[in-house]
Amino acid sequence: MDFDYSDIVPVDLNTETPQLCQIIYSDEYKLIMGKLLSLMKQKEYSLRALNLTSLGIEQLASHYTTWIYRYDIINNLPNFDYYSELDWCEQIALDNEKNYQIWNYRQLIIEKIGFDNYDPIREYPIMEAMLDGDNKNHHVWSFRKWLVEKFNMFESEKEVEFVSNMIELDVKNNSAWCHRFFLRFNNEKNVKSEIEYVKEKIELCPQNASTWNYLIGIFEKFDLEITELKEFCFKFLNLDDDKVSSSFALETLAKIYIIEDDKESAIRMYTLLKEKYDPIRCNYWNFKISTIEN
């Protein structure tokens, strides 16, 4: 559909006044955004205004004021098809992987449709497509967390299967581990099975911060005794032969020794970390040693 904008006087983007960091706008950008700002001032909520926001977002997808204006427009258009808006939004997302405004806007549209009327499974294809391109895309993972929470999908087998597959593809994907923690620990019933699950993943890749953080996180969240991990930690080190396959096992052992009031052994673990297995954090390990000695 062609729209007539001949009656609109574009707003000056203030490119003439001296600025600390002058932005060089293209003529096309100045024309589109100038007309868009003019319609915003007039509070025009029409199809031509909606079309102009599309052109503006194509120019600069991170222009949050344009997104707000677009949302105001669709809420003032009679019988607007919010599902078609989600379809349009998907294409913008695919062309702008690192844009967070898109996902916030998508949340607003779904809220407008209503949680009781919307099937969250509809979101799976676009999320999958985005994560295929970047499996650690923070904005998509944040949106997925929102989806789980709003639609109470904590017990969703499909969601558990998805995050398990993401971990299988990349066991070091911290975003996937964070999502799994959020998903699985809405209650206590999954604690035992998740401890066994993450232990298996640690054995596959002992030097992985994500899995160790997940394991320790379970123990901290549910007030479990970390001393129960002592035997497990020794799977990854043989101090007699000076063989250590996981610095995180050493760190966990140090914490265990502190609980057991074995200061000498705790200092030994931190010293090994400082001198050989994690020297880049030497100052931190010195600090940990000082807290034991003082």
N, C-alpha and C positions, 0 to 999 in steps of 0.2 A: 504494500500500500504506500502510495506517495503522499507526502504531507507538505503543506504550504507553510513556510516559515518567513515569508516575505514581510510580514507585519512586525517581526521581532527586531528590536534594536539591541544588538549584542552588548553586553556589559564589558567595559574595559577591564582587562586582567591586571592592570597596573604594572605594565612592563617598562614604563618610562621613568618612574621615580627611582633614583639611585638606591640600590639594595646591597646588603652585605654579600649575598650570594645570588647573583642574577640568574634566573632560569630562562633559558632560550626556548620559547615555545614555537612549535611549527605554526604556520598560518592556519592549517586545518584544525589544529587543537584550539587555537584562539577563537576561531569562528564557532566551533561546536560548543565549547565551554562558555563562551560569551553569551550565546543564545540560551544555553541551559541555565545559566545564572539569572538571565532575564526572566525566564519562565518561573524559576524558583521564587524570585521576588514578587511575582504576580500571583504566586500560589495557584498556578494553573495545573489542574489534574485532568489530563486528557490523553488520548491515544498518541497524539503527536508529541506530547511531552514525554510519554513513555518511550517512544521511538528514539527521541533525542537522548534519553538516559542510556539507551543501548549503544548509541554512537559514542557517547562520552565514556562509557565503561570500556569500550573497545580501544579508546585512546589511552585511558589510564584506569585500570581495573582496581587500583588501590584508593581511588578517590571516594572516601567514605561518605562525604556529603551527597554525592550522586546516588549512592546506594540508599541513603535515608530518604532522599527525595523520591526515588523509584518506589520505595515501599509505601510512602504516603500516596503516591499516584494510584497504585493498584488497589489500595484500600478505599479509594474514592471512585473507582470505576464500577459501574453496575454489572453484576453477574460475571465478574472476572474469573477466569479459569486459572486457579492457582497451580494446578498440575502442569499446565503448559509453561508456567513460570519456572517450575522446577526443571523441566526439560531444557529450557533456555539457559538456566543457571548451570546445568551440567556442562554444556559446551564451553561456557566462560571458564569454568573450573579447569577443564582439560587444557585450556590455553594459558592458564595462569596458576601453575602448580603451587606457588609459594604465597598465594593471596589468602588472607584470613577473613576479609570482609565477605567473601563469597559464602563461606560456611556459616557465618553469623546470620547472613541474610537467609540462607536456606533454613536455618532453625526457625526464624521468624515466619517463614512461609508455612512450614509444617505446623507450627503452633496455630497459625491462622486457620488451616484446614481442620485442626482439632486432633488431639491424640487418640480419641475414641474412633475417629473416622479414617485414620491413616495406617497403612501397613508399612512398618519400618523395613521390611524385607525389600521394599522398593528402592531403598538406599544402597543395597549391597553392590549392584553393578558399578555405580559411579565410584564408590569407595574402593572397590577392587581395582578398577582401572587406574585410579590415582595412586594406589599403593603399589601397583605393578611398576609404575614409573619411578617411585621413590618409596621404598618400604618403611621409611622412618619419617614420613611427612607428618610433622607435628600437628598441623591444622586438621588433617583428616583423622588422625588418632583422637584428637580432642573432640571432634564431632562425633566420632564413634562412641566415645565414652558418654557423651551427652545423650546419644540415641539409646544406649543401654539403660541409662538411668531413667530417662523420661518414659520409656516403654517397658520398664521393669523386665529387662531381658537377661537378668543375672543367671537364670536357669536355662537359657537358650542353648540347646545342643549345637545348633548351627553356629552360634557365636564362639562356643568353646572349640569347635572343630576348626573354625577359621583361625583363631589365634594360635592353636596348636600347629596348624600348617605353616603359619608365618614363622614360628620358632623353628620348625623343621627346616625351612628354607635358609634361615640365618639364626643360629643359636645365640648370636651376640646382639640380636636386635633388641635393644633396651626398650624401645617403644612398645614392642609386642609383649615383653615381660611386664612392663608397667600396666598395660591393658589387662593382661591375664590376672595380675594381682587385684586390680579393681573388680574384675569380673568374678573371680572365684571366692573372694573373701567377704562377700556380703553377709555371710554367716560362717559358723565354725565347722560345718559338716565336711568341708573339703580339705581340712587341714592335713590330715594324715596322708591322703592320696597325693596332695600337692607336694608334701615334703619328699615323698618317694619319687615323684615325677621330676622335681628339680634336681634331686641327687643324681638321677640317671643322666640328666643333661650336663651336670658338673663333671661327671666321669668321662663324658664325651669330649669336653673341652674344659679342663681344670682351671686354666688361666682366663677366666671370663668374669668380669666384674658384675655383669647383669644377673647371672645365675646365683652367685654368692650373695648379692644384695637381696635377691628374691628369697633365698633360704633364710638369711638372718632376719629379713623383714617379717617372715612368718613367725619366727620365734619371739620377736619383739612385740608384734601386734597381739599375739595371744598369750603373752607372758609365760612362754615355755622356757625351760632351763637349757641354756645354750651349752651347758656342760655335756648334754646328751650328744653333741656333735664331735666330741673329742676323738672317738674311735674313727669316725668318718674322715676327720681332718688328716689322720695319720696315713690314710690311703695315698696321700699326695706328697708325702715327704718321708725320707729316711735320713735322719740327722747323723747317724753313724757313718753312712756312706756319702754324706753331704749331697744328697739328691732331693731336690724340691721341684715339684711340677706346678705348684700353685702358691703364689705369694699370699693369696687370700686365705689359704688354709693356715699359713703361719700367723697371719693377723688374727684369725678366729681363735687359734690356739692361745695366743697371747691374752685375749679377752677371757678365755676359760681359766687360764692360770691365775689371772687376777682375782677371779671369783673364788678360786680354790686357795687363795692367799699364798700362792707359790710365786713370790716376786722374782726370785732368781730366774726361774724358767721363763716368766713373762718378759723380763729384760733381755734374756737370750734370744727370744723370738724377734723382738723389736730390733735388736742389734743385727741379726741376720738380715732383716728387711733393710735396715739402714746401710749396711756395708755391702750387701751382695744382691738381694733379690728385688729390692725396690728403692735403689739409691736416689732416684729422682725426687722422692719425698723424704729425703734425709732429715730436713728440719722438723718435719712432722713427727718422725719416729723419735728424734731427740726429745721433742716435747712430751711424747707419750712416756718415754723412759723417765723424764724428770718428774712426771706426776706420780710415778711409782716410788722413786727414790726419796721424794720430799714428804 
